[in-house]
Each structure stands twice: as C-alpha cells, then as structure tokens.
Amino acid sequence: MSPLAVFLILIVSLTALLVASLTKQFQEENLIYSNKNQMTNSNTKTKTIEKEKVVAETLNGRFAMIGLIAAVGAYLTTGQIIPGFV
C-alpha cells in the first residue's frame, strides 16, 4: 500500500472520529442551550430558538470547515483542488 493511501485512510478515520465526538458534544450542549436560551423582542413576547436549528447550523459550519481543510490538503498533496478532475 502506498504512503498516500495510508495517509488518506488516516485522515478519513480521524475525520470520522472527530464527527462522532462533535455530534455527541453538540447533543449535550444543545440540551443545556435550549433550556436557558430565550430571546425577547420589543413587544416583550418570548421566543425560543428551536434546538434542531441550533444543532443543524453548528454542524453545517463544522462540516464546512472540514471541507475547507480537505480542499487545502488536496491542493497541497496533488496541486489540484479536485484531484483527478481535469
């Protein structure tokens, strides 16, 4: 097996572990956040932020950062943004 294949397998496995741990962390934080986060407007009506939206936006941002890191890694190792794409 080539060193590049070993490196890619390592990166993929580390990313999977990172995603699993972040998902668990966000689920725990979400319970705390949803219980105490309420917004008030000028009419003094209380609005709550849905916990699903908070988790979705947070995970979306994390996956975007992982994608950027993957793009930089692909560019540094191959010289192309999308390896194999002409």
Buried (B, 14 or more C-beta within 10 A) or exposed (E): EEEEEEEBEEEEEEBEEEBEEBEEEBEEBBEEBBEEEEEEEEEEEEEEEEBEEBBEEBBEEBEEEBEEEEEEEBEEEEEEEEEEEE
